[in-house]
Structures are given as structure tokens and as C-alpha cells.
Amino acid sequence: MSTILITGGTGLLGTAMTGFLTANGYDVIILTRSLNGKSPAANISYAAWNVKDNYIDVAALQKADHIIHLAGAGVMDKKWSADYKKEILESRTESSRLISDTLKKINHKVQTIVSASAIGWYGEDKLKNKAFTEDDPSDPGFLGKTCKLWEASITEAENSGVRVCKIRIGILLSDRGGALVEFLKPLKFGTAAVLGSGRQYISWIHIDDVCRIFLHAIENNTMSGSYNAVAPSPVTNASFIVQMAQIFKGKNFIIAHVPIFILKAMLGQRSTEILKSATVSCTKIKAAGFQFLYPSLEAALTRLANKN
């Protein structure tokens, strides 16, 4: 089987991606800033890179048939100070440029790069009953600009004869971290916490389907450009929270709304991502032959609840 090099391989999605790929017979090389304590496992090895020092293990890059590019500072991890906004952007664009520039300079056999992007590209719903598609322009806000520059920076690899796919990931559902774990915290106290009005739409996706979309993009050489990775059934925040509470808690909960002013006080500018309504289409990825394991929120949450 082919060798896939992964950036961001130790994060939430990267860890799941590594397990999924090795289970499907692929060899995986994980790029990491520190090799200390890294012990190779079956089908998994590690190689060094340091974006700030403009360094990447060329030998590891030359072993790769495909690259999955997931590296980037967590968007919701810290307050959006000017410095952290810069880190969010540059951790994505500079890592992409390091890969693209290195491929131009070396002999390699890389056929495909599948890069993470995000539905932050789209911003707020603009027309009722109209979902965003990949043809819609980027939003002028911070995340829209970030996604635009992020995608442009990895598209440079096409100049080295590499097919590039960019996967705009929706709200990622996992039982090991991310949005779902945060939504579940109030349930420990018997409260289903609806955010703001609760009428804003969430375009979500199960982490297993994201892994499958990335592999589908690698194995389907007719795919290129941008694809939305969202399930076919976006739901309002209120519907999401209530379904989650019913599946994880049964009937033992009360519904409470968290006022907008509290969310803004707690999260600052990040609250815009919590409160905005983003209805995103998955028509293009389905047309590329992808079939969802978890097309409905009930199926996704039930699977995640059963894993706990």
C-alpha cells in the first residue's frame, strides 16, 4: 500500500486519521516538531519538521505517495488576541508554503495533497433555505480571510504536479474532544445548554466520516479543488442540544438558554462562531461518490454515546 505523510498527526483529527489509515493498510509518517519519546508502531513512523525554522525532513517527504495536511493552531483554543490571530493564520499558511516550496526543489513521488480547510470560509447564512456551496466567495471576516489564504497557500503545490484537494470541515463531532465534549459539559449537572437563541444552524460531521472523506479524496484521482465535509442534515443549535441530551442523558435534564451577552463576555470575538448560523451543502462530495456513514445527527450521536 501507499505511504501517507500527515501533518498535525497528533491532534484530535490527526490521531483518528492515523488509526483509520493504518487500519486500511496504509503506512503513515507523522511530521512532528519533537521526536523525543516517539517510538514507531506498526505502519507508523515519525519525522521532524519545524515551520518556524523552515525545516522539513526531506527524506520523509520523498517517501510519501500522498500528504494529508492538518497542521494549524486551534481556532477556539485561546482568546483571539492580535498575536493569536496571527498564529492561527501563519500556522496554516506557513506550513503549507513549507510543503509547497520544498516539493518544488526536490525529486518526489507525491501524487496528492489533501488539506484541511473549514466552513469558516462562508460566514453567516445570507439567504433563507439556501445552503452555501463551494462556489460561494469567502466571507470578509477573520475566519473567511484565514481560510482563503490557507487554501491558496497549499494550492501552490499544484505547480509541482501534485493534485490538491481542500476539505472544508464542519463542526467536528468526536467523543475525544472538540465541540461535542464542550456541549456535553453542562449535562454533567443535568442542564442542556442552548446557546443564544438556539435558532442558528450547525453544519456538523462525525469524525469517522471526515477521515473517510480524506481517504476518498486520495483514492479518487478525479477529485481536485474544494469540498465541504458536512453531513447532509444541518440542525439548529437548540435541536442539536436537545437531541444530544436525550441520547446521552435520557430524560434527566432541563433546558437552559445561555444569553448572548454571557457568551460574548466569556468568548470575546470567538462567540461569533458559536452564534452564527451556517447552513452548508454536501452535494459536491456526494456527487464525487462519497456515502456518509452518519447522515443523521441521531445516528452520529448514538454512535458516539455508545463508544463512551
C-alpha positions, 0 to 999 in steps of 0.5 A: 500500500501507499505511504501517507505523510500527515501533518498535525498527526497528533491532534484530535483529527490527526490521531483518528486519521492515523488509526483509520489509515493504518487500519486500511493498510496504509503506512503513515509518517507523522511530521512532528516538531519533537521526536523525543519519546516517539517510538514507531508502531506498526505502519507508523513512523515519525519525522521532524519538521519545524515551520518556524525554522523552515525545516522539513525532513526531506527524506520523509517527504520523498517517501510519501505517495500522498500528504494529508495536511492538518497542521494549524493552531486551534481556532477556539483554543485561546482568546483571539488576541492580535498575536493569536490571530496571527498564529492561527493564520501563519500556522496554516499558511506557513506550513503549507508554503513549507510543503509547497516550496520544498516539493518544488526543489526536490525529486518526489513521488507525491501524487496528492495533497489533501488539506484541511480547510473549514466552513469558516470560509462562508460566514453567516447564512445570507439567504433563507433555505439556501445552503452555501456551496463551494462556489460561494466567495469567502466571507470578509471576516477573520475566519473567511480571510484565514481560510482563503489564504490557507487554501491558496497557500497549499494550492501552490503545490499544484505547480509541482504536479501534485493534485490538491484537494481542500476539505472544508470541515464542519463542526467536528463531532468526536467523543475525544474532544472538540465541540461535542465534549464542550456541549456535553459539559453542562449535562454533567449537572443535568442542564442542556445548554442552548446557546443564544437563541438556539435558532442558528444552524450547525453544519456538523460531521462525525469524525469517522466520516471526515477521515473517510472523506480524506481517504476518498479524496486520495483514492479518487484521482478525479477529485481536485479543488474544494469540498465541504465535509458536512453531513447532509442534515444541518440542525439548529443549535437548540435541536442539536442540544436537545437531541444530544441530551436525550441520547446521552442523558435520557430524560434527566435534564432541563433546558437552559438558554445561555444569553448572548451577552454571557457568551460574548463576555466569556468568548470575546470575538470567538462567540461569533462562531458559536452564534452564527448560523451556517447552513452548508451543502454536501452535494459536491462530495456526494456527487464525487461518490462519497456515502456518509456513514452518519447522515443523521445527527441521531445516528452520529450521536448514538454512535458516539454515546455508545463508544463512551 
